[in-house]
């Protein structure tokens, strides 16, 4: 694999002062314009002058177009025991012409994506500087859409997170993992042996400058999780907008779900944004305050006994894909035919 680095990843190293930038063009080219902070050693002189470059930081070499000169320079440095990378696109593709143009407070990359058949939401979150990303509750049928978006945004997908073992659709986890190398993550209580990470209460997942915290919120299913990141909580099927997940299968319990919602979710600041795994009425998000006040099942002062009665009186039919979805999701999204082949 070629030891290269993108503009955004170099920018992240620069912000943390973890890099030496080495311009390996000729001095005249360097004088006409260069990346701020760079030092200049032409590639033809590097074999004898590499000792002038410090070993205590990553060294990123660049030339005009990110071609043979920067690659050759990185190779020389690597052969001499230094940690070196070459910059993709070179100086011509470098978009930040002065320190004042470096974005210091770019907002998180956030996409809420829908799947119509199961009315499911998938969430893509990423750090705009490091381009490290996570995806929550992907759906098999929309895997290519998600992959296209990840490629378009130049993201490095680190983790594929599941809020629970879904009964109404098959997860896209297996296919995303195969295509991106990301790690799959589900609740430890799910017993999914093919998952790379088994998640527990208060566990933290880091991507770039951001940290996602795991909250165990059982009740819809016994392994249900919610994910807290910044001022957002991704509640899966535990808490929906003006509703909750059902509690009549997969070891669900209205008693347990009521406690999960009130003790884990309603204890968060009122302005915390709620993003569920489903919505059937065209709603996108809510807040803790709105659900406390307006949720007809668990808000408006509803007691646990009232909630239990509401849930027991629902008499819902099983999801139409339940017999295919649950076994596949316990195998990280692989169907029976895929597991046999």
N, C-alpha and C positions, 0 to 999 in steps of 0.2 A: 504493500500500500504506500502511495506517495505521501510524504510527510507535509501536507499542505494545511492551510488555515483560511477561513473566510474573513471578510471584512468585519462582520459582527463579532466573531470570536476574538479577533485581534483587538477590537475596541474594548471588549470586556477585560482583556489582559492589561490594556493601557490604563483603564480606570483604576485597577488594583496595583498599578506600578510593578507588574510581574513580567515585564518584557523589555528586551533590547531590540530596537528596530534597526535593521541593517540594509541600507541602500547599496546595492552592488552594481549600479550603473557607473558610467564614467563621470568624472567630476563636472564636466560641462552640463550633462543632463541633470545631475544633482542640483547644480546652481540655478537651473531654470525653474526648479520646483521640486519639492520633496515632502514626504510625510513629516509633520512636525515632530521633533524629538529624535529623528533618525540620525545615525552616523553613516558616513560614506567610506566604504572600502570597495573599490572595483573588484569584480569577481576574479580577474586575472592576477590580482595581488593578494588574494585571500589566503592562498596556501602558505605564504610566509608571514602574513599579518594577522592571522586568526588569534594569535596569542594576545592581541590587543583588545579582544572582545571578552568581556567578563563571563564567567561560568555560572554566576549565581542567579541568572534569570533565563527564561526561555528566549531564544533568539529567533526573530522572524526576518527572513530575507525577502527583498522584493526588487523587481526590475520594472521595465516599462509596462509590459503586458502580462506579467505573471508566467513567463515562459522559461526558456532553457537557462538563462543566466541565474535566475533566483533558485531554480531547482539544483543547478550545479553547485551554487554557493552553499545551499543547505546540505548537500551531500558531503562537501568538503568539511563543513563544521561537524557533521555527524561522525565522519571518519576520524576526526580529531577529538572525539569524546565530549562534544557539546550537544546540548538539547536544542535542536534547530528545526524550524518549519519554514516553508515558503508561502508567500501570500498569493492566493488565487486572484487573478485579474490584474495584479500589479498596481502601479501608481495610477494608471489610466482609469481603473475602476474604483479607486479610493474616493469615497464621497464626502469626506470631512476635511475641509481645506484649512481649518484653524481650530485651536482648542475650543473656541467659543461655539463651534458648530457641533460639538459632541453632545448627543442627547443625554441629559442626566436624569430626567424624570419621565421617560417614556412609560405610558401605562401598560399594564399587562395585556398581552394578546389574549383575547377571549372570544370564543365562538360557541354559540348555542345552536346545535344542529338537530334537525327533526327527521323522524322516520314515520311515514304516514300510516303504514299498515298496522303497527302496534302503538301509534301515538307516543313514541319514545323520544326522549331527548338524549343526545350525546354532547359532551362538553370537551372542548379543546382549549387548554390553557398553556401559555408559554411566556418565557422571559424574552422581551424584545431585544435585549443586549446579547445574551448568551445563546439564544434561540433554542434553549432546552425546553421540552414540552412534556405534558402529560395528557392523557385522554381518559375520560370517565364514561363508562357504560356504552361502548361502541356496539353497533348492530351489524350482523354479518352482511345483510343486504346493502348496506351503505358503506362498506369497507373501501371501495374504490374512490368514492367521494372523499372520504377522510384522508386517504393516501394522497389524492391529488392536492388537497388543501395543504397538507403537511409539506409537500414538495414545493408548491407555489410560494409558501411563506418561508421556505428554507429553514425548516425546523428539524431539530434532532429529538425524536420521540424517545423518552426515557422509560416511561411507565404507562401501562394499560391497567386502569383501576376499575373494579366492579363493586357497585354498592351492595349487590346481593346476587344470589343465583336466580336469574330471571326465569319466569314461567311462560312468558308470552312471546319471546323471540330468542334467537340464538345469538350469542355474543360474537363480535368480530375479533375477539382477542387473539385467537390462534392465527388467523390470517395476518393481522397487523404485526404480530410478533415475528412471523415468518418473513414478512416483507421489510421490516424496519430494524429488527434486532432488539426491540424494546422488551422490558420485563413485565410479565403479567402479575397482577396482585389481587388477591381476594381475601376474605376473612379466613382466619385460621380455623374458625368453627365450621367452615364449609367442607373441610376435608378434601380439598381439590389438590391431589398430589402432583398434577402437572403445572401448578402455578409456581412462579419463581419466588414470589414473596407471600407470606402468610401474615395478614394484617391483624393487629390487636389495638386495644384502647390506648390512646395517646401516642401511638407510633407516628413518626414524622417522615414525610416524603419530601425531598428537596429537589427543586428544578430551578436552576439559575439562582436568582436572589430570593425566590419565594419558597415558602414552606407550607405544606398541606398537612393538617393534623387529622388523624383517624379517630372517629367517635363510634363506639359500638351502640347501635340503636335498634336492638331486636324487637320483634313483635309482629311485623309483617311476615318475616321469616326469622328463624332463630339466629341466622348469621348476618343479618342486615347491618350495614355500616352507613354512616354519613361522613362527609369529608368537609372540613373547615379550612378555608384558605382566604386570607385577608378578611374582607367583610362579607364573605359569601359562604353559604353552607349548601352542599349538594346532598339532598336528603333521600335520594333513591325513591323507594316506594313507602318509606316510613311516614313522611309528611308530604302531602300534596297541597296544591293551591285550593283552599276551601274543601279539603278532604283528607283522607288518609289511605294507605294501602289496606287491602283486605287482610284478614287474620285467620282465615278458615282452612289454610293448607300450609305445607312446608313448616310444620311445627310453629305456626303463628299463634299469637296470644293477644287478645285485646287488653288484658290486664297489663302485660309486659309492654305493649306498644304505648299505652297511655303514659306509663312511667318514662319510657324513652323520650317521648315528645316533650313532656313537661319538665323532666329533670335535665335533659341534654340539649334540647333545641330551644325551648321557651326560656331557658336560663341565659341564653345569649343576649347581647344588646339588642334593643328593639329595632334598630335600623339594619340589622344583619339581613342580607338578601338571601332568599330561599329559592333554590333551583331544584325542582323535583326531576325524577326520571321519566315521568309521564304527565301529560295533561290532555284531557278530552274535550275541553271547552275553549281552546284557543288562547289560554293564558300562558305567559312566558315565565313569570317570576312573581314572588311576593316578598314580604318581610315578616320578621318575627312578630312585630306589633300587629300587622294586619291579620295574621293567622290567630293570634291570641284573641283578637276582637271579633273576627268574622267567620272563623272556621266552624261550621255547624256541628262537627263531630267532637272536636277537642277544645274549641275556643268558647268564647262567650260564657265562661264560668261553668262549663260542663263538668260534672263529677265523673269519677272513674266508673261508678255503677251505671250512669247514664250512657257513657261511651260503650261499655260492654254490651248493654242492651241494644244500642244502635247497631253494633257490629254483628251481633247474633241474629238480628232481624233482617239482615241484608239479603240472604238466600241467593247468592250470586252463582251463575254458571261458571264452570272451569274455563280458563283461557283455551282457545281452540288449538293452540300449538303446545300445550303443556306436556304431552307425552313425548314429544320430540325435543322440546326446548330444554327441559330440566336435565335429562341424561347428557345432552350435548354440552350444556354449560358446566356440568360437573367434570367434563373432559376438556375444559378451556375453549369450548366452541367447536369441537370436532364432532361431526355427526357419526352415526353408527357406520355408515358406508365408508367414511374417511378412516375410521379406526380399524376397520377390517382390511382395507386395501393396503 
